[in-house]
């Protein structure tokens, strides 16, 4: 995987439609291809998620967008938040709307199959992934949540089983001081209430994915993308 560096895309013609600076990696074979959109966490950028790219098959396009709110020159967030604040779904409206427009714009430049859209989010990026899926029935085929959380106040989405049968992988760290284990466990219960087909794993680590988590993530993606 990654026999070539992901390309930075920040030119005005693309941004005028896509709206978000991003990096992209494309297979050399003809498409259309499944696409995995990697969503960084609070204070990250379009460069930080590529450590997870080697868990993905070479058959997919990989895209990593930059979040919507600048914090510093190289740090961005999807939603400004305070420590230990767990935002409601409605607070992610701006981020989810930007991501939805971005996803729909992808086939303009890349050989993306919009029937095979997957999201992989780290920490706050996972919350954005869930917000996009909850607000766009049928758009997302699966979600990998890496030490992340589900937004609060999703009762309406639970009532309509908004993630019905959607494959969801959740990795939690038992020593995570940013997304505590109790929040991860509540989020797993929320995914099940939303109807998701959940695979939930806890690892003896902090706010990161350890080697065992990486291996499991890779096998989960192989099952999803090689099956389709």
Residue pairs with C-beta under 8 A, 6 or more apart in sequence:
1 53
1 54
1 56
1 57
1 58
2 25
2 50
2 53
2 54
4 25
5 25
6 23
6 24
6 25
6 50
6 53
6 62
6 64
7 23
7 24
7 25
8 21
8 22
8 23
8 46
9 18
9 21
9 22
9 23
9 24
9 109
10 21
14 109
15 21
17 105
17 108
18 101
18 102
18 105
18 106
18 108
18 109
19 98
19 101
19 102
19 105
20 65
20 66
20 68
20 98
20 99
20 102
21 46
21 65
21 66
22 46
22 63
22 64
22 65
22 66
22 102
23 46
23 47
23 50
23 63
23 64
24 61
24 62
24 63
24 64
24 110
25 53
25 61
25 62
25 63
26 33
26 61
26 110
26 111
27 33
27 58
27 59
27 60
27 61
29 59
30 111
31 61
31 110
31 111
31 112
31 113
32 107
32 111
32 112
32 113
33 59
33 60
33 61
33 111
33 112
33 113
33 116
34 59
34 60
34 61
34 113
34 116
34 117
34 118
34 141
34 225
34 228
35 60
35 61
35 62
35 63
35 103
35 106
35 110
35 112
35 113
35 116
35 117
35 118
36 56
36 60
36 61
36 62
36 63
36 118
36 119
36 120
36 221
36 225
37 63
37 64
37 65
37 99
37 102
37 103
37 117
37 118
37 119
37 120
38 49
38 50
38 52
38 53
38 62
38 63
38 64
38 120
38 121
38 122
38 125
39 49
39 64
39 65
39 67
39 78
39 99
39 119
39 120
39 121
39 122
39 125
39 126
39 128
39 129
40 46
40 48
40 49
40 64
40 66
40 67
40 76
40 122
40 125
41 48
41 121
41 122
41 123
41 124
41 125
41 148
42 77
42 78
42 81
42 123
42 124
43 71
43 75
43 76
43 77
44 67
44 75
44 76
44 122
44 125
45 66
45 67
45 74
45 75
45 76
46 64
46 65
46 66
47 64
48 122
49 64
49 120
49 122
49 125
50 64
52 120
52 122
52 146
52 209
52 214
52 217
53 62
54 218
55 214
55 217
55 218
55 221
56 62
56 218
56 221
56 225
57 221
57 222
57 225
57 226
59 225
59 226
60 118
60 225
61 106
61 110
61 111
61 112
63 106
63 110
65 99
65 102
66 76
67 76
67 77
67 78
67 95
67 125
68 76
68 78
68 94
68 95
68 98
69 76
69 77
69 78
69 79
69 80
70 76
71 77
71 80
77 124
78 92
78 95
78 124
78 125
78 127
78 128
79 87
79 91
79 92
79 94
79 95
79 124
79 127
79 128
81 87
81 124
86 149
86 151
86 152
86 183
87 127
87 151
87 152
88 151
88 152
88 153
89 131
89 134
89 151
89 152
89 153
89 154
89 157
90 153
91 151
92 127
92 128
92 131
92 151
93 131
93 135
95 128
95 131
96 128
96 131
96 132
96 135
96 136
99 128
99 132
100 132
100 135
100 136
100 139
103 114
103 117
103 132
103 139
104 114
106 112
106 114
107 114
114 139
115 141
116 141
116 228
117 139
117 140
117 141
118 140
118 141
118 142
118 143
118 144
118 224
118 225
119 129
119 132
119 133
119 140
119 142
119 143
119 144
120 129
120 143
120 144
120 146
121 127
121 128
121 129
121 130
121 143
121 144
121 145
121 146
121 148
122 146
122 147
122 148
123 146
123 147
123 148
123 149
123 178
123 179
123 207
124 148
125 148
126 143
126 145
126 146
126 147
126 148
126 149
126 150
127 148
127 149
127 150
127 151
129 140
129 143
129 145
129 148
130 143
130 145
130 148
130 150
130 151
130 191
131 151
132 139
132 140
133 139
133 140
133 143
133 162
133 163
133 166
134 154
134 157
134 162
134 163
134 194
137 162
140 166
141 166
141 167
141 224
141 228
142 166
142 167
142 168
142 169
142 224
143 166
143 167
143 168
143 169
143 196
144 168
144 169
144 171
144 217
144 220
144 221
145 168
145 169
145 170
145 171
145 187
146 171
146 209
146 213
146 217
147 171
147 172
147 173
147 176
147 178
147 179
147 184
147 207
147 208
147 209
148 170
148 179
148 184
148 187
149 179
149 183
149 184
149 186
149 187
150 186
150 187
150 190
150 191
150 194
154 162
154 190
154 194
157 163
157 194
158 190
158 193
158 194
161 194
161 195
162 194
162 195
163 191
163 194
163 195
163 196
164 194
164 195
164 196
165 195
165 196
165 197
166 195
166 196
166 197
167 196
167 197
167 199
167 220
167 224
168 191
168 196
168 197
168 198
168 199
169 199
169 200
169 201
169 216
169 217
169 220
170 184
170 187
170 188
170 191
170 198
170 199
170 200
170 201
171 201
171 202
171 203
171 209
171 213
171 216
171 217
172 179
172 181
172 184
172 185
172 188
172 200
172 201
172 202
172 203
173 179
173 181
173 184
173 202
173 203
173 204
173 205
173 206
173 207
173 208
174 181
174 202
174 203
174 204
174 205
175 204
175 205
175 206
176 184
176 205
176 206
176 207
177 206
177 207
178 207
179 207
181 202
184 202
188 198
188 200
191 198
191 200
192 198
199 220
201 213
201 216
203 209
203 210
203 212
203 213
204 210
205 213
209 217
